């Protein structure tokens, strides 16, 4: 089971849209996927047609120990995609659990019962630097950073990279960055092209070759509790996420081949 933290330290970068549509497409391709909604706004949960107020529990109950993850997770219209839903009480994690002895491994411990049940776990992180995000990075194999094309995005990415480096030193030396995904890109704007060119020059190899364009259908789909693949399967947004998902799998495959070569070299 490989765990991905999808994150950004600011809102409005398409992070949740990326989490939901990547999870759906990878499940559609045959992977058994668990999507964990770690954001108190519960947008990933709502995007898949699950109403948080009607649930008996959420990922919060798992973190604080009153439920197991198998007791709270929800099925979707895709058999291989399961959701661990969010709830408003996630806002209280720092206050309630910040003093716990095992506070840095709450999520890692929560996922242990299902580590042989899924191929991939995608963690939709809140746009903040808090206990939940640090827990997500501490238990993840990979970080995927969502960003938008703007000059200020450069500083935002640097802040995320600094956080990842600190987590690697303190909690998780095996954490890797699988890539930085440019999102909500409007190619009609000169700033979009210039910003992406700048990102590619500063973060060589980390920027996804495929990008997600600004697409009305992507913005509309959550309002109908659907992914882009259900709501508008022939739209530009659906095509973008197919390409991004396939590139993500290629990046993982290339890393595995490099790892095998290194072992032979040694």
Buried (B, 14 or more C-beta within 10 A) or exposed (E): BBBBBBBBBBEEBBBBBBBBBBBBBBBBEEBBBBBBBBBBBBBBBBBBBBEBEEBEBBBBBBBBEEBBBEEBBBEBEBEBBBBBBBBEBBBEBBEBBEEBEEBBBBBBBBBEEBEEBBBBBBBBBBBBBBBBBBBBBBBBBBBBBBBBBBEEBBEBBEBBBEBBEEBBEEBBEEBBBBBBBBBBBEEEEEEBBEBBEBBBEEBEEBBBEBBBBBBEBBBBBBEEBBBBBBBBEEBBBBBBBBBBBBBBBEBBEEEEEEEEEEEEEE
